[in-house]
Amino acid sequence: MSIQPQCIFFLGATGYLGSQLLLLLNSKLPQLHVVALIRNPTSERQEQLQKVYPNISFVVGTLDDGAIIEEQAAKADIVINCASSDHVSSVMSILSGLETNSKDHPGKPPLYIHVSGLGILSDNSRGEPVENVKEWTDIGLDLKQCEPTNTHLDSDIPIVEAGSRTENPVRTIIYIPGQIYGIGGGVQQTTVWIRTFLNMMNMAGYAGTWGPGANAVNNIHVKDCAMGLFLVLQAALEGRADEGPEGLYFAASMERVTFHVWTEVMGDTKKLSLLESPPEDLEVALKA
């Protein structure tokens, strides 16, 4: 099936995964026009994005600008959301715009690809070892069977519901990567969770874990993650992707890495000692 030029409304274009995906789109599907939501459209930032993906234009706004997001979603053929997976109001604005889009274009439902994360499957181990860890599959996964307080579900469940209706339908896909790591090639080249951990360690002067640090999650390199996301998009454009309730895609290694290991490596990088219980003055150090 030939892929006709289409318009993508893109959230998270300057981010770690989003800009890595744009690099792939530029090499493989450069005919797709991207409209990127950016909050600070300086000439430098626009130039950075145009180097990553020349076929791009910009709309100024943040995730809190619901009216702008809804308007753009109502006009786009495709919406890709690589921004915050927990910003519920922006997701609802996207879904509202896509419903209008579908109503205005009978027989041509728009496509929404949303990036979530494996936090939906958390068992809240708090760093303690867990025996008989449940194995999950994305085949036949029902998000309502996950622990309802887990992260991302407040966004993900309404997306699946939108992808299940027959009136003003929307084609929905949720991409669910593990813990993303590695040096990217886009605008933002490092992941926020590692930056956050390193900043905490620098402030405290210690590297540490919650409990013994046995909590673990499957992981994926950012370049592999972007490739997986691209392949899902390509399959959707060619009519080969599962969508709606079946359109849930895990993307992760089969192995899990404990936070004890992650933290030990980060501590070595910063020449900090690893503590499994915080010193009495840790809270003071973090607030300093």
Secondary structure, 3 states (H helix, E strand, C coil): CCCCCCEEEEECCCCHHHHHHHHHHHHHCCCCEEEEEECCCCHHHHHHHHHHCCCEEEEECCCCCHHHHHHHHHHCCEEEECCCCCCHHHHHHHHHHHHHHHHHCCCCCCEEEEECCHHHHCCCCCCCCCCCCCCCCCCCCCHHHCCCCCCCHHHHHHHHHHCCCCCCCCEEEEEEECEEECCCCCCCCCCHHHHHHHHHHHHHCCEECCCCCCCEEEEEEHHHHHHHHHHHHHHHHCCCCCCHHHCEEEECCCCEEEHHHHHHHHHHHCCCCEECCCCCCHHHHHHC
